[in-house]
Structure formats: structure tokens, C-alpha cells
Amino acid sequence: MMHVLARRPSPAMVVASIALFVALSGGTYAAIKIPRNSVGAQQLKKSAVTSAKVRDRSLLAKDFRAGQLPAGPKGSDGATGLRGPAGAVGTNGADGARGATGPIGPAEFAQFYALMPPDNPATVPPGAAVDFPRLGPQSGDSIFRVDADTFRLGKPGTYRVSFQVPVNEAGQLLVELNGSELGYTVVGRANNSSQIVGDALVETTVANSVFDIVNPVGNSGSLTITPLAGGSRAVSASLVVQRLE
């Protein structure tokens, strides 16, 4: 019976065998290709992608979490835009509470008078005015004289006009404002040698209105302003004007 003797491979045979195995394995590996987009977040280990493995300037701001990127410097202000159209007018608000009453202003008044004699030497016919040529106490700048028988009310408002005139005849007097007789101011007397006394409120809405004390148009006679009535002293005719509001 024949026996086949096993022979130990030589070193050259071992080296050749290893080289052949490596060559065959390398070719097989090269033949295997990884498909595109087949590696994702699930296939990557944590912290596998580092800064060194990312190409510079290949990421966008949206690739970072909020707050990771520092804010850039503030830019310059832009140009002012065009003015928009005016809005609609709003509704009126509710009336506010009434304020406290203010302090009383300085009094405004004036007194004008005549002394007989020598003032009013002539009679006063119907339609003519009595003279009060002299100035008594005065305060403020609303009331002043234009001439001997005409007086100016500088401000619109309500004025108190008081007068007393001694006359010889029965007659009447009234206030004439801006050329119009104020019928409610007529005063008169039926007896001889006594005073005609008047006291009325006069309203004007016009600045620098003028008034006088007149023997009414249509009366029958002239009035004599009494001199030296009751004694040897000159008798006064007086006109007092006070601005109320």
C-alpha cells in the first residue's frame, strides 16, 4: 500500500498565497460602492462630524441653532419714508369738568360830570346830548370820553350807566347807543326844577361802541340844565359808567 507523505509548504509558497488573497480581497472591496445620500444622521456616530471635516464657508446661517451665531454690527438708519395720508378725524371727546372760577378782575369804571355854571350854558333841544365835560374817578381802559357829550365803551360786555341831570322844565332823557335810542332807558319828570335820574344796564357786542345821554327825538321842547339850584354853589350833572362783564 502506497503512502502519500504530506509536505510542509515552503516559505515562498506562503508569501505567494497571502499576496494572492490580499489582491483578491482588494478588488472585491473596490467593487463595492456606497450610494449617494445613503449616509444620514442615523448612520453617523455622535460628534463624528467635526470642524476639521467641514469645508470652510460651506454652511449657511440657517444651518445653526438660534443664538449660536453672534449678531453683526447695527446698520445705518435707512432714509425716511414718504409721509402717509392723514387719518380720519376722530370723534369729539366728552366735555371736561368745569374749572374753578377765576379771581375777580380789576374794577373798570369812570365818572364824568358837568358843573352849572359854566357847563351846559345852552338849552338841550330834542335829539341833542347833555354835556359831561369833566372827568372824575376812573379805573381800567374800557371807558373813556370821545368829546364833551360822547363816551366810548372799549370792550364788548355789559355796562351799568347811571346819570342825574337837574333841569328846569318837565322832560325826558335816555341812553343812545351807536346812534340808536334805547327805549328801555327813558326816564323823565312832570314837575319843574328837579333832577332827571336814570340807571340802566347797557349791553354791547361791538368793541368801541359809543353812547350819550340824549333829549329824545320827538319831544316838544328843549331842556334847560339848571344852574345854581338851591343855593350859591354850582350844581353838578353826573354820569357814572361801570363795566360788569
C-alpha positions as CSV (number, residue, x, y, z in Angstrom):
1,M,0.0,0.0,0.0
2,M,1.4,3.3,-1.0
3,H,1.5,6.2,1.5
4,V,1.4,9.9,0.4
5,L,3.6,11.9,2.5
6,A,2.3,15.4,3.5
7,R,4.8,18.0,2.7
8,R,5.2,21.3,4.6
9,P,4.7,24.3,2.3
10,S,7.7,26.3,1.7
11,P,8.0,30.0,2.8
12,A,7.8,31.2,-0.8
13,M,4.5,29.3,-1.2
14,V,3.1,31.0,2.0
15,V,4.1,34.5,0.8
16,A,2.6,33.9,-2.6
17,S,-0.6,32.7,-1.1
18,I,-1.0,35.7,1.2
19,A,-0.3,38.1,-1.7
20,L,-2.9,36.4,-3.8
21,F,-5.5,36.6,-1.0
22,V,-4.9,40.3,-0.5
23,A,-5.1,41.1,-4.2
24,L,-8.4,39.2,-4.5
25,S,-9.9,40.9,-1.4
26,G,-8.9,44.4,-2.5
27,G,-10.6,44.0,-5.8
28,T,-13.7,42.9,-4.1
29,Y,-13.7,46.0,-1.8
30,A,-13.2,48.4,-4.6
31,A,-16.1,46.9,-6.4
32,I,-18.5,47.8,-3.6
33,K,-19.7,51.5,-3.8
34,I,-21.8,53.4,-1.2
35,P,-24.9,55.0,-2.9
36,R,-25.2,58.8,-2.8
37,N,-27.2,60.3,0.2
38,S,-27.3,56.8,1.8
39,V,-25.4,58.1,4.9
40,G,-27.5,60.3,7.2
41,A,-27.8,61.4,10.8
42,Q,-28.7,57.8,11.9
43,Q,-25.6,56.3,10.3
44,L,-23.2,58.9,11.9
45,K,-21.9,58.5,15.4
46,K,-22.3,61.4,17.8
47,S,-19.6,64.0,17.3
48,A,-18.4,62.2,14.2
49,V,-18.6,65.4,12.1
50,T,-16.1,67.9,13.5
51,S,-15.0,71.3,12.4
52,A,-12.0,69.9,10.7
53,K,-14.2,67.7,8.5
54,V,-16.5,70.6,7.3
55,R,-15.3,72.7,4.3
56,D,-14.8,76.3,5.2
57,R,-17.7,78.7,4.3
58,S,-19.8,75.8,3.1
59,L,-22.6,76.3,5.8
60,L,-25.4,78.9,5.8
61,A,-26.8,80.8,8.8
62,K,-29.9,78.6,8.8
63,D,-27.7,75.6,9.5
64,F,-27.1,76.8,13.0
65,R,-29.3,76.9,16.0
66,A,-30.7,80.3,17.2
67,G,-28.2,82.2,19.3
68,Q,-25.2,80.2,18.0
69,L,-24.0,82.9,15.6
70,P,-23.0,86.3,17.1
71,A,-25.1,89.4,16.0
72,G,-23.5,91.6,13.4
73,P,-23.0,95.4,13.9
74,K,-26.1,97.6,13.7
75,G,-26.5,99.0,10.2
76,S,-27.0,102.7,9.5
77,D,-30.6,104.1,9.5
78,G,-32.4,104.0,6.3
79,A,-33.8,107.0,4.5
80,T,-37.1,108.4,5.9
81,G,-40.1,107.1,4.1
82,L,-42.8,109.1,2.4
83,R,-45.4,110.7,4.7
84,G,-48.6,108.7,4.9
85,P,-52.0,110.2,4.2
86,A,-53.8,111.9,7.1
87,G,-56.1,109.7,9.1
88,A,-59.8,110.3,9.5
89,V,-60.9,112.9,12.1
90,G,-61.8,111.3,15.3
91,T,-65.0,111.9,17.2
92,N,-65.1,114.6,19.8
93,G,-64.3,113.6,23.3
94,A,-66.5,114.1,26.3
95,D,-66.6,117.6,27.9
96,G,-64.2,118.0,30.7
97,A,-65.2,119.0,34.2
98,R,-65.9,122.7,34.7
99,G,-62.9,124.5,36.1
100,A,-62.8,126.6,39.2
101,T,-64.0,130.2,39.0
102,G,-61.1,132.5,38.4
103,P,-60.3,135.5,40.5
104,I,-62.3,138.7,40.0
105,G,-60.5,141.1,37.7
106,P,-59.8,144.7,38.4
107,A,-62.8,147.0,38.5
108,E,-63.4,149.2,35.5
109,F,-65.4,152.4,35.9
110,A,-65.4,156.1,35.2
111,Q,-67.3,159.2,36.3
112,F,-67.9,162.1,34.1
113,Y,-69.7,165.3,35.3
114,A,-70.6,168.9,34.5
115,L,-70.8,172.0,36.8
116,M,-73.5,174.6,36.1
117,P,-72.3,177.2,35.7
118,P,-70.3,177.3,33.5
119,D,-71.1,174.0,31.7
120,N,-74.2,173.3,29.6
121,P,-74.9,177.1,29.1
122,A,-77.3,176.5,26.2
123,T,-80.6,174.5,26.3
124,V,-80.6,170.9,25.0
125,P,-83.1,170.5,22.1
126,P,-84.7,167.2,21.2
127,G,-82.1,164.9,19.6
128,A,-79.2,166.7,21.3
129,A,-77.0,165.3,24.1
130,V,-76.1,166.7,27.6
131,D,-72.5,167.6,28.2
132,F,-70.4,165.9,30.9
133,P,-67.1,167.6,30.1
134,R,-65.2,166.9,33.4
135,L,-63.5,163.6,34.5
136,G,-64.0,162.2,38.0
137,P,-62.5,158.9,39.3
138,Q,-61.6,156.3,36.7
139,S,-60.2,152.8,36.6
140,G,-59.3,150.4,33.7
141,D,-59.1,151.1,30.0
142,S,-62.7,150.2,28.8
143,I,-64.5,153.5,29.4
144,F,-63.3,156.9,28.2
145,R,-64.6,160.1,26.7
146,V,-64.7,161.0,23.0
147,D,-65.8,164.6,23.5
148,A,-67.9,166.6,26.0
149,D,-71.1,164.6,25.3
150,T,-70.0,161.3,23.7
151,F,-68.4,158.3,25.5
152,R,-66.7,155.1,24.3
153,L,-67.1,151.6,25.6
154,G,-63.8,150.0,24.5
155,K,-64.7,146.3,25.1
156,P,-67.8,144.2,24.4
157,G,-69.8,143.5,27.5
158,T,-72.4,144.7,29.9
159,Y,-72.2,148.1,31.5
160,R,-74.1,150.0,34.1
161,V,-74.9,153.5,33.1
162,S,-76.2,155.9,35.8
163,F,-76.9,159.6,35.3
164,Q,-78.6,162.5,37.1
165,V,-79.3,165.9,35.4
166,P,-81.0,168.9,37.0
167,V,-83.4,170.6,34.6
168,N,-85.9,173.5,34.8
169,E,-88.6,172.0,32.6
170,A,-90.6,168.8,32.5
171,G,-88.9,166.5,30.2
172,Q,-87.1,163.2,29.4
173,L,-83.6,161.8,28.9
174,L,-82.4,158.4,27.6
175,V,-79.3,156.5,26.6
176,E,-78.4,156.5,22.8
177,L,-76.0,153.6,21.8
178,N,-74.2,153.7,18.4
179,G,-76.8,156.2,17.1
180,S,-79.9,154.2,18.3
181,E,-82.1,155.2,21.2
182,L,-82.5,152.5,23.8
183,G,-86.2,152.8,24.7
184,Y,-86.0,150.9,28.0
185,T,-83.6,153.6,29.3
186,V,-86.1,156.5,29.1
187,V,-86.6,158.5,32.3
188,G,-88.5,161.8,32.9
189,R,-90.4,164.1,35.2
190,A,-93.5,166.0,35.1
191,N,-92.7,168.8,37.6
192,N,-90.4,171.7,37.2
193,S,-87.0,172.4,38.7
194,S,-85.9,168.9,39.8
195,Q,-83.5,166.3,38.6
196,I,-84.0,163.6,36.0
197,V,-82.3,160.4,37.2
198,G,-81.6,157.3,35.1
199,D,-80.0,153.9,35.9
200,A,-79.8,151.2,33.2
201,L,-77.7,148.2,32.0
202,V,-76.3,148.5,28.5
203,E,-75.1,145.6,26.5
204,T,-72.8,145.8,23.5
205,T,-71.2,143.1,21.3
206,V,-69.1,145.6,19.4
207,A,-65.8,147.0,20.6
208,N,-65.5,150.7,20.8
209,S,-69.2,151.4,20.9
210,V,-70.2,155.0,21.6
211,F,-73.1,156.3,23.7
212,D,-74.5,159.6,25.0
213,I,-77.4,160.9,27.2
214,V,-80.0,162.5,24.9
215,N,-83.2,164.6,25.0
216,P,-85.3,162.1,22.9
217,V,-86.2,163.0,19.3
218,G,-89.9,163.9,19.0
219,N,-90.2,165.6,22.4
220,S,-91.8,169.1,22.3
221,G,-89.2,171.3,23.9
222,S,-85.6,171.9,24.8
223,L,-84.2,171.3,28.3
224,T,-82.5,174.0,30.4
225,I,-79.8,172.4,32.6
226,T,-80.4,174.2,36.0
227,P,-77.5,176.4,37.3
228,L,-77.1,177.2,41.0
229,A,-80.1,175.1,42.0
230,G,-81.0,175.6,45.7
231,G,-78.0,177.8,46.7
232,S,-74.9,179.7,45.6
233,R,-72.8,176.7,44.6
234,A,-72.5,175.3,41.1
235,V,-74.8,172.2,40.6
236,S,-73.4,169.1,39.0
237,A,-74.8,166.8,36.4
238,S,-73.2,163.4,36.8
239,L,-72.7,160.3,34.6
240,V,-71.2,157.1,36.1
241,V,-70.3,154.1,34.0
242,Q,-69.2,150.7,35.3
243,R,-68.2,147.6,33.3
244,L,-69.9,144.5,34.8
245,E,-68.6,141.7,32.5
